[in-house]
Amino acid sequence: MHPPNHPDFAIVHSALTLRESILEKLTSRAWRAGHRLPTERQLSVEFGLGRSTVRRVLAELKDKGFIIQTVGSGTYVADGVGRALSEIAAAAAPMATSPAELMGARLVLEPAIIALVIGNATAADFSRMEECCDKGESASTIEDFEVWDGRLHEAIAAAAHNSFIAAVFQRMNEVRAQSEWGMLKRRSATPERRLDYQREHRELVAALRDRDGIRATQLCIDHLTRVRRNMLGY
């Protein structure tokens, strides 16, 4: 990633600002279907961007159904802008997933990726896992512990070095951030159980570092089974 003082960073930042500015006007209905947008030249001057960057932002918004462009006439808000806005809102919204559904998915998915983690994890991946364990163990509240618990499992998934798997686990962590999961975790996480979770995390990371797939898979299953029993009673 470019540092903040890098010229490419400024261009990317301004392009994002342009995109968000247009979306804000669409969402607030300041610009409605049929409204004519400023010209590429006007947007270029206002946001300090080259014309090619402005065209790229507008092309992205056109592809998503927010605007239409007519040669010789200009750029207009599309008739279907409401539908396009609804689609991005739905994509950004958290999934309506119960804790029981999430635990069922975790018990299927997390042990299944162990082989990929064993084969692909790097020293940096293991350092990140250890950091998550350290931060979880030093957390002063169950809420902070839950954050680092989730980040540990996400770090393990990231160590598979598979972008699809990483995206799935990031989405699962979004579900973990929902209020129902947090309420159940707070109710079930006694000091003794938290110590069990911390020990199991360390054992799992150690088995992964040792490239012991059989042991790591069993530890993963045992840990998730304990969490499900503590939270859900089965």
Secondary structure as GFF3:
##gff-version 3
##sequence-region A 1 234
A	DSSP	alpha_helix	7	27	.	.	.	ID=ss1
A	DSSP	alpha_helix	40	47	.	.	.	ID=ss2
A	DSSP	alpha_helix	51	63	.	.	.	ID=ss3
A	DSSP	beta_strand	67	70	.	.	.	ID=ss4
A	DSSP	beta_strand	74	77	.	.	.	ID=ss5
A	DSSP	alpha_helix	81	92	.	.	.	ID=ss6
A	DSSP	alpha_helix	99	112	.	.	.	ID=ss7
A	DSSP	alpha_helix	114	120	.	.	.	ID=ss8
A	DSSP	alpha_helix	123	138	.	.	.	ID=ss9
A	DSSP	alpha_helix	142	158	.	.	.	ID=ss10
A	DSSP	alpha_helix	163	176	.	.	.	ID=ss11
A	DSSP	alpha_helix	179	188	.	.	.	ID=ss12
A	DSSP	alpha_helix	191	209	.	.	.	ID=ss13
A	DSSP	alpha_helix	213	232	.	.	.	ID=ss14
###
